[in-house]
């Protein structure tokens, strides 16, 4: 009995799986391609940012340097914006990112900065991080009057605002660091505070028995010492002469006080006339007994120290010695001999032996 042939088996349908596999492979390839593209873009961006950060910065708009002032209390975005607008960096965002990544964002310092032409962003960030600001100085020479000090402050193109002229002797002559845009009144207050601090320390440790009734009288004495000698080492001796004169009731007889009464301390431009020495002013110590009513200048540290710790001598006179200093004497006879020597030096320098020797008056410094 013959068997019927079996019907042929149908092959399983696989077209759906193939299509699914094909789509999956295409998706993977697409994702991989996109990832690769992103990696490439990222690398390009990183390399570009690195170049902007480490490479040459913008050229200076004028000259070979660019100045930017960063405000105190400014935020990181404000600093970055100021730098970009000032033409120092090319990108605010790269600067802020670099500041955060390096930890510099927390230590950026305000002030005036001066950046070289084409300075890199790395150099700019490092300068601000370490506070390498432009430093400005104002020097107040010893012995200047308060009006002269104000002339110096008002002539500065770094400072702003105005300030009233302080009392004579209220300022400590020093070299002070100032910042661009700082107020003149604030700088002046620092100068006055420094003088007060120094005076308080010197007063607390002053020599016993000094003929001063107040700190102000000590400053008056110091201002006279300041104007009488520019030799730091002999200021205690000069102070001793005037202190001894006060103690004995002698007049101070000092030319700088007379000049102050005439010009308020401005240079006279010539020698004093006899009529000026004989004319009465509250500052003419040839006519008044004791100290003048106010200081005649702003004395420096050495003069203030000398007035409050004078040398312990019996000297009552001094005169120039021809070397820039002075020679001291305790008697009028010694002083007259010293004056005669000085007149001889003057004649020798003038080359005229016919100049008569002028008898010395019983003055302290002249």
C-alpha positions, 0 to 999 in steps of 0.5 A, a space after each residue: 500500500 503506497 504512502 502519500 507523500 508528506 506535504 513540504 514543510 514551510 520555511 519559518 518566516 524571518 523577514 521581521 527579525 531581519 528588518 528588526 536587526 537591520 534597524 537596530 544596527 542602523 540605530 547603533 551606527 547612528 548613535 556611535 556616529 553621533 557620539 564620535 561627532 560629539 567627542 570630536 566637537 568636544 575635543 575641538 572645543 577643549 583644544 580651542 578653549 585651551 588655545 584661548 586660555 594659554 595663547 596670546 590675548 588681544 592686542 592693546 588698544 593703545 600703547 603696549 599695555 592695557 589698564 583695567 580697574 576691578 571694583 572691590 566686591 565685584 562678582 566673577 561675572 562682573 570681573 570677567 565682563 570688565 576684562 573682556 570689555 577692557 580688551 584684555 581677554 577674548 571670552 568671559 565664559 572661558 575665563 569664568 570656567 578657568 577661574 572655577 576649575 583652578 580654584 582662583 574664583 574664590 581669591 580674585 583681588 580687586 584693584 588696578 591692573 596693567 596687562 602687557 600687550 597680548 598677555 594670555 588669559 592664563 597670565 591675566 588670571 594669575 595676576 588677578 589671583 595674586 593681586 599684582 595690582 599697579 602700585 601708586 605712591 605719594 611722598 610727603 617730605 618732612 617739614 612741609 606745611 599742611 598747605 604744601 601737603 594739600 598741593 601734593 595731594 591735589 596734584 595727584 591724578 590718581 586720587 579723587 574728591 576734595 579735602 580741607 586743609 588740616 591743622 598745621 602739624 597734624 600729618 605724618 610725613 611718609 611715603 604712602 601707597 594709594 590706589 587709583 580712585 581713592 578719595 583724597 579725604 581718606 588718604 589724608 585721614 590715614 596720614 593724620 591717624 598715623 601721626 596720632 598713633 606715633 605721637 601717642 606712643 612717643 608721648 607715653 614714653 617721653 623724657 621726664 621733666 619736659 617743659 610741655 603742657 600738652 602733646 600739641 606743644 611737643 609737636 610745635 617744638 618738633 616742627 621747629 627742630 625739623 626746620 632747623 636741621 636736616 641732619 637726622 642724627 643731630 635733631 636730639 641735640 637741636 631739640 635739647 638747645 630749645 628745651 634748655 632755652 624754654 627751661 631757663 626762660 630764654 627766647 627761642 630766637 629761631 628764624 624758621 618761626 619768623 619766616 612762618 609768620 611772614 609766608 606761612 612756611 612758603 620759601 622766602 627766597 632770600 634771607 630775612 631782613 632786619 626789619 622782619 626780625 624786628 617786626 612783631 608777629 605771634 610767630 616771631 620768637 625773637 619777640 615772643 617768649 616761649 613757643 609760637 601758637 601752632 606748629 610751623 610745619 609737619 615734623 617727621 618721625 625723627 623730629 617728633 622723637 627728638 622733641 620728646 626725647 632730647 639729648 641731655 646737654 647744657 647747650 643753648 646755642 648752635 651754628 652751621 659748621 660748614 659741612 651741612 651740620 651744626 656745632 653746639 655751645 653752652 655759653 655765649 662766648 663759645 657760640 661767638 667763637 663758633 660763629 666767627 669760624 662760620 663767617 670765615 667759612 662763608 668768606 672763603 666760599 665767597 672768595 672775598 676776604 673783605 667781608 667783615 665778621 659780624 658779631 654773633 647775636 645770642 641766638 639759638 640757631 643763627 
